């Protein structure tokens, strides 16, 4: 519905989806809110013909696995778009790390994982990266499937459980900054629109602490960072995007603040689930609409950082590692009454299965709100985490 609202007065919507993968309610809604192109069983050539027949004026996407389709459709139809090569670097964390390293952009130590894992391969990985480390899918999204690896034996066990080790990347678990007592992490993201080589950095998003092993719990805009740090963060984001060879698109550059300096966690070629709402609520700037106008060929330039009259946040409630299903949810009615809480979306009901391996796709609920200052943000974060209660069935 956020996409539909953003399109109002700008464009009509053409949904390109594999319909059998959607539930009945979603299919009904999409047909009511636009034209649906069903990709089920289509070859690339057939899909191109179906889309071309609708005479679209632009194509965009907000989910990592769809970026490849967006790129080649835009290219084939002669529309503005991110290059297929850049999307390959965006969606493959190993290729992305190599491109950033080659350009001199700071990244964690990393190594490819070879398909055949024997004693020699284990020793090579230990020497190349060390511990603690992370083992994550090269094409992962939504914080799915990330494992903490703290020793050689951990690494052996983790790789034994993976059918195709070469689909993973092994990288340094970057050191944290000392705790500050604030309810947010030593990670930020820079939101950037690139058009005809012009970089429009909208601002810096702050992020709440991660849920084990490494799942997002949401974030807020603008981040609580000194004004003097913002130009340096913008420059680092621009250098990272340029390393991917792109002069077009929307980018989210996630940066880790470490005792050794700032390092790139990853670059995404689309807004996150929290960014459009928080940017709009904090500054009034319709980010989703800007991405649509960009895809339609309009020249989009924004002077940043955006002035904000308040702080907007979106919080995600995630299940613990051992949880298998939701047993109960309470405290949401009281939370809804808190001034500044705008919306609570419950995404799991009692009895629904949960699995930490699905990352943010299996969140229990999300809370969207606005506050006047960072002290009030801390109060809202405490209300979301302490004053609500979710119970679970757990693994035996």
Secondary structure in CASP SS format (residue, H / E / C, confidence):
PFRMAT SS
TARGET T0000
AUTHOR 0000-0000-0000
METHOD secondary structure of the structure
MODEL  1
X C 1.00
X H 1.00
X H 1.00
X H 1.00
X H 1.00
X H 1.00
X H 1.00
X C 1.00
X C 1.00
X C 1.00
X C 1.00
X C 1.00
X C 1.00
X E 1.00
X E 1.00
X E 1.00
X E 1.00
X C 1.00
X H 1.00
X H 1.00
X H 1.00
X C 1.00
X C 1.00
X H 1.00
X H 1.00
X H 1.00
X H 1.00
X H 1.00
X H 1.00
X H 1.00
X H 1.00
X H 1.00
X H 1.00
X C 1.00
X E 1.00
X E 1.00
X E 1.00
X E 1.00
X C 1.00
X C 1.00
X C 1.00
X C 1.00
X C 1.00
X H 1.00
X H 1.00
X H 1.00
X H 1.00
X H 1.00
X H 1.00
X H 1.00
X H 1.00
X H 1.00
X H 1.00
X C 1.00
X C 1.00
X C 1.00
X C 1.00
X C 1.00
X C 1.00
X C 1.00
X C 1.00
X C 1.00
X C 1.00
X H 1.00
X H 1.00
X H 1.00
X H 1.00
X H 1.00
X H 1.00
X H 1.00
X H 1.00
X H 1.00
X H 1.00
X H 1.00
X H 1.00
X H 1.00
X C 1.00
X C 1.00
X C 1.00
X C 1.00
X C 1.00
X C 1.00
X C 1.00
X H 1.00
X H 1.00
X H 1.00
X H 1.00
X H 1.00
X H 1.00
X H 1.00
X H 1.00
X C 1.00
X H 1.00
X H 1.00
X H 1.00
X H 1.00
X H 1.00
X H 1.00
X H 1.00
X H 1.00
X H 1.00
X H 1.00
X C 1.00
X C 1.00
X C 1.00
X C 1.00
X E 1.00
X C 1.00
X C 1.00
X E 1.00
X E 1.00
X E 1.00
X C 1.00
X C 1.00
X C 1.00
X C 1.00
X C 1.00
X C 1.00
X H 1.00
X H 1.00
X H 1.00
X H 1.00
X H 1.00
X H 1.00
X H 1.00
X H 1.00
X H 1.00
X H 1.00
X H 1.00
X C 1.00
X C 1.00
X C 1.00
X E 1.00
X E 1.00
X E 1.00
X E 1.00
X E 1.00
X C 1.00
X C 1.00
X C 1.00
X C 1.00
X C 1.00
X C 1.00
X C 1.00
X C 1.00
X C 1.00
X E 1.00
X E 1.00
X E 1.00
X C 1.00
X C 1.00
X H 1.00
X H 1.00
X H 1.00
X H 1.00
X H 1.00
X H 1.00
X H 1.00
X H 1.00
X H 1.00
X C 1.00
X C 1.00
X C 1.00
X C 1.00
X H 1.00
X H 1.00
X H 1.00
X E 1.00
X E 1.00
X E 1.00
X E 1.00
X E 1.00
X C 1.00
X C 1.00
X C 1.00
X C 1.00
X C 1.00
X C 1.00
X C 1.00
X C 1.00
X C 1.00
X C 1.00
X C 1.00
X C 1.00
X C 1.00
X C 1.00
X E 1.00
X E 1.00
X E 1.00
X E 1.00
X E 1.00
X E 1.00
X E 1.00
X E 1.00
X E 1.00
X C 1.00
X C 1.00
X E 1.00
X E 1.00
X E 1.00
X E 1.00
X E 1.00
X E 1.00
X E 1.00
X E 1.00
X E 1.00
X E 1.00
X C 1.00
X C 1.00
X C 1.00
X E 1.00
X C 1.00
X C 1.00
X C 1.00
X E 1.00
X C 1.00
X C 1.00
X E 1.00
X E 1.00
X E 1.00
X E 1.00
X C 1.00
X C 1.00
X C 1.00
X C 1.00
X C 1.00
X H 1.00
X H 1.00
X H 1.00
X H 1.00
X H 1.00
X H 1.00
X H 1.00
X H 1.00
X H 1.00
X H 1.00
X H 1.00
X H 1.00
X H 1.00
X H 1.00
X H 1.00
X H 1.00
X H 1.00
X C 1.00
X C 1.00
X C 1.00
X C 1.00
X E 1.00
X E 1.00
X E 1.00
X E 1.00
X E 1.00
X E 1.00
X E 1.00
X E 1.00
X E 1.00
X E 1.00
X E 1.00
X C 1.00
X C 1.00
X E 1.00
X E 1.00
X E 1.00
X E 1.00
X E 1.00
X E 1.00
X E 1.00
X E 1.00
X C 1.00
X C 1.00
X C 1.00
X C 1.00
X C 1.00
X C 1.00
X H 1.00
X H 1.00
X H 1.00
X H 1.00
X H 1.00
X H 1.00
X H 1.00
X H 1.00
X H 1.00
X C 1.00
X C 1.00
X C 1.00
X H 1.00
X H 1.00
X H 1.00
X H 1.00
X H 1.00
X H 1.00
X H 1.00
X H 1.00
X H 1.00
X C 1.00
X C 1.00
X C 1.00
X C 1.00
X C 1.00
X C 1.00
X C 1.00
X C 1.00
X C 1.00
X C 1.00
X C 1.00
X C 1.00
X C 1.00
X C 1.00
X C 1.00
X E 1.00
X E 1.00
X E 1.00
X E 1.00
X E 1.00
X E 1.00
X E 1.00
X C 1.00
X C 1.00
X C 1.00
X C 1.00
X C 1.00
X E 1.00
X E 1.00
X E 1.00
X E 1.00
X E 1.00
X E 1.00
X E 1.00
X E 1.00
X C 1.00
X H 1.00
X H 1.00
X H 1.00
X H 1.00
X H 1.00
X C 1.00
X C 1.00
X C 1.00
X C 1.00
X E 1.00
X E 1.00
X E 1.00
X E 1.00
X E 1.00
X E 1.00
X C 1.00
X C 1.00
X C 1.00
X C 1.00
X C 1.00
X C 1.00
X E 1.00
X C 1.00
X C 1.00
X H 1.00
X H 1.00
X H 1.00
X H 1.00
X H 1.00
X H 1.00
X H 1.00
X C 1.00
X C 1.00
X E 1.00
X E 1.00
X E 1.00
X E 1.00
X E 1.00
X E 1.00
X E 1.00
X C 1.00
X C 1.00
X H 1.00
X H 1.00
X H 1.00
X H 1.00
X H 1.00
X H 1.00
X H 1.00
X H 1.00
X H 1.00
X H 1.00
X H 1.00
X H 1.00
X H 1.00
X C 1.00
X C 1.00
X E 1.00
X E 1.00
X E 1.00
X E 1.00
X E 1.00
X E 1.00
X C 1.00
X C 1.00
END
